Amino acid sequence: MVRGEALSAYRALLRATRKSFAGDTLMLNASALEVRKKFEENRHVTSEPEIQRLLEEAREATHFISTMIVQAKLNERGGYEVKPSKEHAGATLEIPSEEIIRKSA
């Protein structure tokens, strides 16, 4: 049962990152590596309360990624566009400074 829950949580996190970072190869790869690393680090946890805590963290991370992360895309005018979907209703939009944008380019 726990193995199935862990696999389900793992897949849900990967789906969330694929949707949120679609078209951004760097973030897709980095997020997949981070998800795998976290699950591998906890592969040998046997304490039921600890396992349940880790599964809850994974569910919260999936929810956060799905509802709170929206990628801005460079448009043809040289500006950035954000297109939040219905999953992002109620989220607060934080626009990065020009300095942060320059550093990430």
Helices and strands as residue ranges (DSSP letters): H 2-20, H 25-41, H 48-68, E 73-74, E 80-81, G 86-88, H 98-104
